[in-house]
Amino acid sequence: MEEKNIRILLQYDGTRYDGWQKQGNTQQTVQGKLEAVLSRLAGGPVEVHGSGRTDAGVHALGQVANFHLPLSAFCGSQTEAADMIRIKNYLNEYLPEDIRVLAAEEARPRFHSRLNALSKTYIYRIETADKNDVFERKYRYGLGKEPDLEIMKRAASILVGTHDFRAFSSLKISRIDIRRDGTQLEILLEGNGFLYNMVRIIVGTLVEAGLLERSVQSVKEALESLDRSLAGKTAPAKGLFLSAVAYEEK
C-alpha cells in the first residue's frame, strides 16, 4: 500500500497526561490521543513516533512526531500544501484543547523523529517568590526560595561536555544556561539525548547547590562517582518543557 511519511510539530500541556508514550493501563497519553484521531482519518491503525518520551506532567513547546498515512487519506488534493493543511486542521479539530499541531509537512520516507534527532532542548521554569503565580502554578516549580545563581552556574559548568553521566544518565550536554527574570528562573539544557528523569535530576542538583545544600565540588563528585544516589532530588515535572528538537535538514 502506498503511503506518505508525515512530520508534525506540536505543543501540549502535559498536566493531565501520563506522559507521551502509549500505555496499556491508561488512555491519557499524548501518543494515544494522536493515534486515535489519525486512525479515524486513515481508516485503520496509525503508529505515531515522537522525538522523545516526555514523562507524566511534562509539557512540550516543540515536540516533533512522524507517522505514515495511506494515500487514500489525502482525498486527491491537488497540492502537497493542501494535503498538509488538511491533516493539520483535522488533527486540531479532533484533538483535545491541550494538544495543538503547529505544522505538518511531508518527510522523506525513512525519516524517524526519534532516530534522526541530533539534539533536544529543554527548558525548566522555577518561581522563587514565596508563592507561585496563580495563573502559572501548573507550569513552574514553586521553589519559594532565592538560590545563588552564580553557584548554580558554576555547578552547571561541570556537567557541560561529554561525560559518563551514569549518576544522572548517559549523554552529551552541549549547553546549560541559567537566566533570571524577576522572581522567575529559567534553566535551558541542550544535549544529544536525555533519558528518564535526566533533566529533572540535573535541575534538582543545581537547585541544591544554589541553596547551599550541597557544594559545587559535590556535583563533580556525583558525576565522577557514577552513583545516582549522590545526585540531587528529582525536580517536579510541571516545570519542564521540551522546547525544540534539531535535525540535519536535507
BAFI-3210 file (N, C-alpha, C; in Angstrom, 3 decimals, decimal comma, padded with zeros to 6 digits):
// residues 250
n [1|2|3|4|5|6|7|8|9|10|11|12|13|14|15|16|17|18|19|20|21|22|23|24|25|26|27|28|29|30|31|32|33|34|35|36|37|38|39|40|41|42|43|44|45|46|47|48|49|50|51|52|53|54|55|56|57|58|59|60|61|62|63|64|65|66|67|68|69|70|71|72|73|74|75|76|77|78|79|80|81|82|83|84|85|86|87|88|89|90|91|92|93|94|95|96|97|98|99|100|101|102|103|104|105|106|107|108|109|110|111|112|113|114|115|116|117|118|119|120|121|122|123|124|125|126|127|128|129|130|131|132|133|134|135|136|137|138|139|140|141|142|143|144|145|146|147|148|149|150|151|152|153|154|155|156|157|158|159|160|161|162|163|164|165|166|167|168|169|170|171|172|173|174|175|176|177|178|179|180|181|182|183|184|185|186|187|188|189|190|191|192|193|194|195|196|197|198|199|200|201|202|203|204|205|206|207|208|209|210|211|212|213|214|215|216|217|218|219|220|221|222|223|224|225|226|227|228|229|230|231|232|233|234|235|236|237|238|239|240|241|242|243|244|245|246|247|248|249|250]
n.u [000,833|000,595|001,951|002,410|004,985|004,558|005,496|005,117|004,903|004,317|002,601|001,957|000,090|001,098|-000,155|-002,444|-001,807|-000,429|002,147|004,039|004,192|002,240|000,326|-000,702|-002,287|-003,590|-005,521|-004,738|-002,534|-000,303|000,601|-001,277|-003,676|-003,163|-002,854|-005,394|-007,013|-005,762|-006,031|-008,728|-008,896|-007,339|-008,644|-007,792|-005,280|-002,765|000,558|002,306|005,355|007,323|009,750|010,826|010,144|008,280|007,776|005,160|003,154|004,947|005,559|005,302|006,732|007,733|007,540|008,372|006,968|006,302|004,473|002,924|000,699|-001,874|-002,293|-004,953|-005,947|-005,624|-007,390|-007,124|-006,065|-004,948|-002,442|000,581|000,817|-001,855|-002,717|-001,233|-002,188|-004,801|-004,449|-003,268|-005,357|-007,397|-006,398|-006,218|-008,882|-010,038|-008,424|-007,825|-008,148|-005,760|-003,714|-001,958|-001,392|001,168|002,391|002,546|004,145|005,295|007,596|010,821|010,884|012,257|012,542|012,689|011,398|012,574|014,937|016,435|016,968|019,170|019,727|018,196|016,362|015,606|013,558|013,462|011,370|011,250|009,809|010,720|009,539|007,628|005,160|003,650|002,846|-000,556|-001,725|000,246|000,981|000,780|002,831|005,310|007,919|007,349|009,544|010,013|012,158|015,279|017,786|021,404|022,549|025,060|026,518|024,985|025,496|028,220|028,211|026,733|028,483|030,253|028,916|028,606|029,544|031,103|030,504|030,479|027,462|026,356|025,421|023,465|022,376|023,161|024,764|025,642|026,010|025,553|025,000|024,134|022,161|021,397|018,950|017,575|014,471|013,062|011,376|011,505|013,152|014,872|016,001|017,913|018,592|020,581|021,163|022,414|020,694|018,300|017,592|015,373|014,012|016,272|016,790|015,343|016,625|019,139|018,380|017,331|019,674|021,264|019,705|019,896|022,598|022,568|021,069|022,786|022,800|024,314|027,718|029,581|031,666|030,632|028,844|030,528|031,740|029,546|029,064|031,428|031,329|029,472|027,172|023,845|022,552|024,040|023,504|021,227|017,816|014,931|013,530|010,209|007,798|006,168|007,446|008,903|009,669|009,716|011,447|012,587|013,592|016,341|017,358|019,253|018,858|017,857]
n.v [-001,193|002,151|005,025|008,047|009,665|011,576|014,488|016,208|019,202|019,919|021,112|020,712|020,669|019,054|018,480|016,867|014,423|011,093|011,082|010,977|008,461|005,762|003,608|000,519|000,634|003,039|005,634|008,160|009,496|011,383|010,382|008,343|009,821|011,176|008,999|007,884|009,814|010,009|007,405|007,289|009,093|007,748|005,354|003,022|001,413|003,662|004,355|006,501|008,195|009,750|012,368|012,208|010,695|012,244|012,591|011,855|014,659|016,457|019,091|020,288|022,477|022,320|019,661|016,982|014,766|011,797|009,965|007,449|007,700|006,292|006,824|007,180|008,703|011,286|012,256|013,017|015,642|018,537|019,695|019,305|021,053|021,656|019,166|018,906|021,013|020,184|017,859|018,935|020,661|018,806|017,264|019,247|019,861|017,605|016,778|017,039|020,200|020,772|019,875|020,795|021,009|022,513|022,610|020,795|018,550|016,844|014,257|012,821|009,386|007,653|009,085|009,460|010,570|010,268|008,674|010,137|012,519|015,112|016,716|017,785|020,364|021,473|023,317|024,505|025,799|027,936|029,297|031,698|033,317|033,753|032,607|030,801|032,088|032,610|032,002|030,639|028,469|025,784|025,375|026,029|025,306|025,793|027,046|028,869|030,045|031,852|030,977|030,940|032,215|032,343|030,321|028,155|028,318|027,779|025,144|024,021|024,274|022,222|020,023|020,311|019,084|016,046|013,273|010,372|009,999|008,428|008,717|010,472|010,040|008,785|010,812|013,519|016,777|019,843|022,446|024,498|026,925|029,473|031,645|034,720|036,313|038,683|037,301|034,832|031,931|030,463|027,556|026,356|023,531|021,756|018,901|015,768|013,744|012,569|010,730|008,862|011,033|012,628|015,468|016,639|015,633|016,814|019,521|019,497|018,945|021,193|023,199|022,498|023,043|025,807|026,625|026,212|023,725|021,714|021,348|022,838|021,191|018,728|018,190|017,642|015,381|013,650|013,299|012,012|009,737|007,979|007,258|007,339|007,965|009,930|012,235|015,086|015,697|014,773|017,194|018,671|017,591|019,489|021,883|021,487|021,670|020,392|021,991|022,296|020,421|019,326|018,710|017,271|018,908|018,042]
n.w [000,000|-000,935|000,686|002,651|004,509|007,263|008,954|011,977|013,932|017,260|020,230|023,730|026,776|029,482|031,869|032,568|031,554|031,330|030,439|027,308|025,954|024,741|026,787|028,293|030,553|030,760|029,225|028,928|027,356|025,290|022,827|022,477|022,157|019,749|017,966|018,040|016,773|014,241|013,288|012,806|010,693|008,772|008,473|009,611|011,761|012,981|013,655|015,771|016,022|018,403|019,028|021,522|024,704|026,682|030,200|032,641|033,270|032,151|029,834|026,379|024,061|021,554|020,364|018,146|015,791|013,837|011,307|009,247|006,546|004,527|000,967|000,413|002,460|001,785|-000,022|-002,728|-003,041|-004,797|-004,389|-002,461|-000,312|000,272|001,144|003,526|005,055|005,380|006,946|009,272|010,111|010,517|012,635|014,650|014,935|016,126|018,229|021,821|023,638|024,909|023,358|020,505|017,055|015,338|012,845|009,740|007,518|004,558|004,983|004,200|003,087|004,908|007,193|010,729|013,669|016,224|015,913|014,073|015,309|016,233|018,442|021,535|023,153|026,319|028,590|031,876|034,341|037,133|040,065|042,366|044,246|047,329|046,963|044,327|041,058|040,382|037,891|036,584|038,016|037,375|035,691|036,628|038,902|042,182|044,049|046,117|047,348|047,180|045,193|044,828|041,960|040,710|041,900|041,061|038,315|038,256|039,139|037,059|034,914|035,279|034,357|031,643|028,495|027,229|029,041|031,234|032,352|034,392|036,988|036,549|033,966|030,661|028,342|026,085|027,096|025,694|026,354|029,124|030,287|032,605|033,571|034,860|035,477|037,026|039,686|038,627|037,468|034,741|033,333|030,789|028,906|026,675|024,724|023,306|023,745|026,099|028,984|031,173|033,517|033,459|032,961|035,037|037,287|037,048|037,287|039,910|041,329|040,736|041,899|044,609|044,989|044,549|046,723|048,713|049,843|049,030|047,937|045,198|044,530|045,320|043,301|041,179|042,259|042,380|039,654|038,844|040,379|039,344|040,613|041,181|043,590|044,769|043,456|043,147|044,360|042,397|040,399|040,294|037,797|036,533|035,893|033,600|030,131|026,865|024,523|021,898|018,984|017,156|013,799|011,090|008,292|005,009]
ca.u [000,000|001,353|001,692|003,307|005,519|004,199|006,181|004,372|005,419|003,176|002,785|000,917|000,104|001,164|-000,677|-003,388|-001,398|000,508|003,329|003,870|004,119|001,026|000,460|-001,868|-003,093|-004,169|-005,869|-004,323|-001,201|-000,343|000,704|-002,563|-004,670|-002,835|-003,124|-006,843|-007,537|-005,204|-006,598|-010,041|-008,655|-006,767|-009,495|-007,051|-004,286|-001,635|001,529|002,968|006,665|007,734|011,198|011,203|009,012|008,154|007,179|003,880|003,173|005,905|004,926|006,104|006,558|008,155|007,714|008,301|006,499|006,020|003,587|002,653|-000,707|-002,112|-002,660|-006,407|-006,286|-005,393|-008,582|-006,799|-005,783|-004,124|-001,095|001,075|000,494|-003,259|-002,776|-000,683|-003,127|-005,957|-004,066|-003,117|-006,680|-008,146|-005,881|-006,583|-010,329|-010,474|-007,585|-008,227|-007,670|-004,410|-002,746|-002,130|-000,420|001,610|002,771|002,624|004,830|005,708|009,005|011,392|010,300|012,954|012,682|012,147|011,553|013,493|016,237|017,158|017,169|020,560|019,760|016,942|016,492|014,570|013,514|012,860|010,953|011,186|009,346|011,418|008,729|007,105|004,013|003,662|001,862|-001,828|-002,027|001,382|001,369|000,869|003,929|006,556|008,254|007,288|010,647|009,761|013,430|016,151|019,095|022,538|022,696|026,463|026,895|024,320|026,206|029,496|027,892|026,285|029,641|030,880|028,137|028,638|030,573|030,863|030,870|029,636|026,523|025,592|024,731|022,332|022,022|024,304|024,577|026,495|025,314|026,288|024,744|023,222|022,058|020,507|018,564|016,615|013,562|012,354|011,418|011,456|014,386|014,705|017,203|017,870|019,544|020,624|022,018|022,146|019,723|018,001|016,889|014,322|014,213|017,608|016,789|014,817|017,668|020,142|017,811|017,279|021,040|021,699|018,962|020,506|023,847|022,228|020,549|023,902|022,523|025,439|028,804|029,876|032,533|029,812|028,273|031,612|031,916|028,410|029,289|032,538|031,040|028,521|026,194|022,669|022,159|024,818|022,961|020,161|016,443|014,298|012,646|008,848|007,599|005,377|008,268|009,733|009,128|010,523|011,358|012,913|014,343|017,128|017,638|020,051|017,910|018,382]
ca.v [000,000|003,388|005,907|009,177|009,864|012,935|015,030|017,311|019,940|020,111|021,537|020,189|020,863|017,684|018,411|015,774|013,229|010,155|011,064|010,862|007,101|004,976|002,570|-000,342|000,853|004,383|006,240|009,552|009,759|012,232|009,492|007,659|010,756|011,398|007,801|007,685|010,726|009,660|006,132|007,619|009,705|006,772|004,181|001,877|001,786|004,521|004,435|007,796|008,174|011,039|012,565|011,841|010,256|013,098|011,882|012,351|016,021|017,288|019,803|020,442|023,660|021,994|018,230|016,556|013,394|011,401|008,824|007,144|007,663|005,799|007,881|007,372|009,679|012,642|012,636|013,551|017,083|018,864|020,097|018,802|022,042|021,481|017,933|019,138|021,892|019,359|016,991|019,794|021,124|017,648|016,953|020,289|019,833|016,475|016,610|017,863|021,576|020,899|019,411|021,591|020,807|023,804|022,499|019,448|018,523|015,515|013,980|011,768|008,101|006,991|009,981|008,991|011,730|009,990|008,146|011,147|013,737|015,417|017,247|018,278|021,466|021,531|024,495|024,256|027,073|027,960|030,520|031,835|034,091|032,920|031,855|030,710|032,865|031,886|031,541|029,873|027,494|024,446|025,354|026,429|024,723|026,826|026,806|029,702|030,479|032,504|030,324|031,721|031,880|032,163|028,972|027,233|028,352|027,072|023,717|023,622|024,197|020,907|018,999|020,538|018,317|014,615|012,538|009,242|010,594|007,338|009,207|011,256|009,250|008,875|011,673|014,695|018,054|020,880|023,784|024,756|028,359|029,803|033,044|035,248|037,374|038,985|036,186|033,580|031,382|029,567|026,762|025,772|022,434|021,184|017,720|014,882|012,741|012,602|009,539|009,026|011,994|013,218|016,922|016,972|015,316|017,879|020,735|019,314|019,033|022,589|023,962|022,209|023,796|027,213|026,861|025,869|022,443|020,888|022,149|022,635|020,018|017,516|017,936|016,981|014,045|012,837|012,978|011,059|008,515|007,155|006,793|008,197|008,374|011,098|013,415|015,741|015,237|014,990|018,357|018,341|017,516|020,576|022,986|021,062|021,786|020,080|023,246|022,190|019,246|019,713|017,657|017,631|019,088|017,688]
ca.w [000,000|-000,989|001,814|002,845|005,846|007,658|010,131|012,583|015,083|018,133|021,611|024,611|028,215|029,991|033,229|032,826|030,816|031,948|029,595|025,853|025,416|024,900|027,805|028,362|031,753|030,767|027,938|028,998|026,841|024,100|021,675|022,332|021,614|018,343|017,181|017,938|015,756|012,938|012,847|012,252|009,389|007,838|008,346|010,119|012,780|012,642|014,747|015,831|016,666|018,917|019,147|022,875|025,516|027,854|031,324|033,142|033,766|031,412|028,725|025,163|023,215|020,194|020,130|016,744|015,642|012,451|011,121|007,840|006,173|003,157|000,032|000,442|003,494|001,271|-000,812|-004,045|-003,078|-005,962|-003,995|-001,181|000,718|000,643|001,931|004,850|005,763|005,745|008,069|010,444|010,545|011,012|013,965|015,605|015,161|016,941|019,413|022,972|023,579|025,460|022,353|019,286|015,979|014,811|011,430|009,175|006,227|004,128|005,264|003,360|003,501|006,012|008,348|012,006|014,553|017,345|015,480|013,298|016,091|016,581|019,802|022,104|024,089|027,347|029,457|033,177|034,907|038,598|040,724|043,643|045,184|048,415|046,449|042,864|040,318|040,325|036,539|036,064|039,034|036,785|034,718|037,278|040,194|043,213|044,985|047,282|047,921|046,202|045,129|044,342|040,540|040,342|042,327|040,147|037,040|038,432|039,182|035,721|034,009|035,472|033,654|030,201|027,808|027,071|030,254|031,596|033,283|034,981|038,180|036,065|032,782|029,762|027,192|025,976|027,295|024,978|026,891|030,231|030,559|033,715|033,418|035,826|035,053|038,256|040,641|037,877|036,905|033,599|033,060|029,439|028,741|025,326|024,664|022,177|024,154|027,521|029,432|032,180|034,606|033,360|033,121|036,355|038,272|036,941|037,873|041,353|041,846|040,632|042,901|045,906|045,046|044,671|048,074|049,619|050,472|048,598|047,372|043,776|044,478|045,446|041,973|040,446|042,836|041,947|038,244|038,723|041,131|038,575|041,592|041,150|044,930|045,168|042,780|043,892|044,222|041,101|040,425|039,840|036,346|035,962|035,419|032,476|028,784|025,686|023,785|020,472|018,528|015,976|012,811|009,916|007,199|003,694]
c.u [000,872|000,961|002,694|003,740|005,304|004,927|005,365|005,171|004,220|003,587|001,678|001,184|000,036|000,511|-001,537|-003,011|-000,380|001,757|002,999|003,480|002,806|001,270|-000,838|-002,803|-003,720|-004,473|-005,331|-002,852|-001,322|-000,271|-000,634|-003,636|-004,431|-003,209|-004,619|-007,439|-007,050|-005,764|-007,991|-009,892|-008,221|-007,668|-008,818|-005,983|-003,163|-000,730|002,276|004,276|007,024|009,240|011,711|009,964|008,949|007,364|005,851|004,040|004,120|005,222|005,844|005,724|006,854|008,486|007,596|007,859|006,316|005,156|003,369|001,148|-000,845|-002,557|-004,162|-006,832|-006,188|-006,484|-008,253|-006,592|-004,801|-002,692|-000,725|000,720|-000,939|-003,447|-002,331|-001,586|-004,334|-005,630|-003,931|-004,482|-007,510|-007,701|-006,344|-008,091|-010,721|-009,588|-008,133|-007,583|-006,248|-003,341|-003,006|-001,019|-000,101|001,914|002,781|003,300|005,150|007,203|009,521|010,966|010,945|013,131|012,003|012,435|012,500|014,881|017,068|017,419|018,642|020,684|018,367|017,258|015,297|014,683|012,835|012,594|010,722|010,679|009,996|010,632|008,101|005,860|004,013|002,583|000,600|-002,058|-000,902|001,764|001,492|002,106|005,253|006,703|008,266|008,330|010,468|011,011|014,279|017,516|020,161|022,821|024,138|026,950|026,249|025,043|027,549|029,265|027,491|027,455|030,356|030,217|028,177|029,806|030,181|031,391|030,073|028,724|025,718|024,856|023,494|021,627|023,155|023,989|025,646|025,624|026,143|026,096|023,814|023,270|021,057|020,228|017,563|015,763|012,682|012,501|011,451|012,841|014,024|016,029|017,019|018,965|019,446|021,597|021,611|021,186|019,523|017,205|015,954|014,756|015,544|017,617|016,345|015,821|018,750|019,624|017,775|018,646|021,539|020,980|019,554|021,828|023,557|021,687|021,576|023,622|023,536|026,482|028,922|030,754|031,727|029,127|029,292|031,810|030,778|028,579|030,336|032,237|030,228|027,412|025,026|022,319|022,918|024,363|021,779|018,798|015,918|013,318|011,268|008,692|007,004|006,201|009,026|008,986|010,152|010,367|011,575|013,699|015,050|017,409|018,592|019,096|018,565|017,445]
c.v [001,249|004,314|007,044|009,244|011,333|013,312|016,205|017,936|020,238|020,590|020,909|020,559|019,470|017,464|017,178|014,470|012,385|009,996|010,983|009,459|006,395|003,817|001,782|-000,033|002,246|004,847|007,665|009,718|010,584|011,378|008,798|008,561|011,004|010,186|007,551|008,560|010,331|008,344|006,327|008,228|008,669|005,566|002,913|002,349|002,653|004,595|005,762|007,655|009,587|011,141|012,165|011,517|011,113|012,363|012,505|013,763|016,964|017,861|019,829|021,729|023,328|020,525|017,942|015,097|013,085|010,154|008,642|007,059|007,108|006,955|008,170|008,421|011,110|013,120|013,341|015,043|017,379|019,226|019,479|019,761|021,894|020,225|018,186|020,041|021,081|018,478|017,798|020,209|019,983|017,307|017,986|020,329|018,768|016,192|017,431|019,246|021,741|020,252|020,204|021,272|022,162|023,756|021,030|019,537|017,089|015,359|012,939|010,408|007,481|007,900|009,375|010,063|011,487|009,592|009,189|012,442|013,905|015,926|017,671|019,395|021,455|022,840|024,098|025,589|026,963|029,310|030,600|032,649|033,165|032,143|031,918|031,606|032,024|031,260|030,713|028,722|026,070|024,284|025,845|025,690|025,851|026,572|027,624|030,176|031,079|031,819|031,278|031,312|031,623|030,782|027,937|027,162|027,633|025,565|023,208|023,439|022,855|019,847|019,142|019,776|016,861|013,887|011,244|009,743|009,534|007,767|009,996|010,499|009,505|009,729|012,746|015,932|019,138|022,266|023,717|026,254|028,577|031,293|033,427|036,328|037,694|037,859|034,832|033,204|030,466|028,883|026,087|024,719|021,876|020,018|016,809|013,750|012,805|011,371|009,883|009,957|012,754|014,715|017,298|016,654|016,386|019,156|020,633|019,451|020,473|023,461|023,738|022,965|025,282|027,584|026,521|024,595|021,390|021,807|021,909|021,398|018,732|017,172|017,201|015,554|013,116|012,390|011,885|009,726|007,507|006,609|007,771|008,733|009,606|012,372|013,954|015,110|015,533|016,153|017,970|018,418|018,794|021,753|022,702|021,121|021,266|021,248|023,075|020,912|019,625|018,483|018,193|017,709|018,764|018,203]
c.w [000,000|000,156|001,833|004,306|006,208|008,952|010,667|013,726|015,972|019,516|022,443|026,061|028,828|031,335|033,480|032,115|031,591|031,082|028,121|025,448|025,756|025,866|027,906|029,514|031,831|029,346|027,841|028,618|025,563|022,840|021,418|021,732|020,128|017,488|017,018|016,842|014,367|012,401|012,262|010,853|008,356|007,601|008,791|011,092|012,213|013,863|014,660|016,598|017,123|019,030|020,514|023,680|026,780|028,938|031,729|033,699|033,063|030,175|027,493|024,445|021,763|020,021|018,631|016,710|014,164|012,423|009,632|007,620|004,762|002,260|000,042|001,470|002,987|000,318|-002,120|-004,103|-004,198|-005,595|-002,661|-000,055|001,201|001,488|003,371|005,685|006,230|006,947|009,356|010,986|011,123|012,430|014,988|015,890|016,178|018,159|020,576|022,892|024,118|024,587|021,074|018,292|015,355|013,325|011,028|007,821|005,861|004,357|004,279|003,918|004,738|007,233|009,574|013,040|015,714|016,858|014,739|014,067|016,443|018,011|020,224|023,088|025,034|028,113|030,758|033,855|036,410|039,067|042,100|044,665|046,223|048,017|044,937|042,267|040,121|038,954|035,918|036,982|038,489|035,910|035,305|038,599|041,218|044,288|046,266|047,992|046,810|046,194|044,591|042,892|040,143|040,746|041,419|038,809|037,132|038,454|037,801|034,773|034,117|034,604|032,138|029,589|027,702|028,294|030,315|032,705|034,030|036,250|037,800|034,938|031,784|028,542|027,157|026,158|026,631|025,575|028,081|030,503|031,686|033,666|034,501|035,167|036,250|039,255|039,947|037,353|035,741|033,327|031,707|029,338|027,336|025,315|023,531|022,523|025,648|027,888|030,587|033,318|034,545|033,661|034,529|037,464|038,245|037,591|039,393|042,003|041,833|041,660|044,288|046,065|045,264|046,036|049,151|050,414|050,033|047,983|045,875|043,612|044,554|044,124|041,120|040,947|042,429|040,499|038,105|039,395|040,338|039,466|041,637|042,535|045,413|044,459|043,579|043,689|042,817|041,205|039,886|038,326|035,775|035,456|034,142|031,145|027,768|024,737|022,289|020,212|017,238|015,107|011,762|008,732|005,859|002,633]
res [m|e|e|k|n|i|r|i|l|l|q|y|d|g|t|r|y|d|g|w|q|k|q|g|n|t|q|q|t|v|q|g|k|l|e|a|v|l|s|r|l|a|g|g|p|v|e|v|h|g|s|g|r|t|d|a|g|v|h|a|l|g|q|v|a|n|f|h|l|p|l|s|a|f|c|g|s|q|t|e|a|a|d|m|i|r|i|k|n|y|l|n|e|y|l|p|e|d|i|r|v|l|a|a|e|e|a|r|p|r|f|h|s|r|l|n|a|l|s|k|t|y|i|y|r|i|e|t|a|d|k|n|d|v|f|e|r|k|y|r|y|g|l|g|k|e|p|d|l|e|i|m|k|r|a|a|s|i|l|v|g|t|h|d|f|r|a|f|s|s|l|k|i|s|r|i|d|i|r|r|d|g|t|q|l|e|i|l|l|e|g|n|g|f|l|y|n|m|v|r|i|i|v|g|t|l|v|e|a|g|l|l|e|r|s|v|q|s|v|k|e|a|l|e|s|l|d|r|s|l|a|g|k|t|a|p|a|k|g|l|f|l|s|a|v|a|y|e|e|k]
***
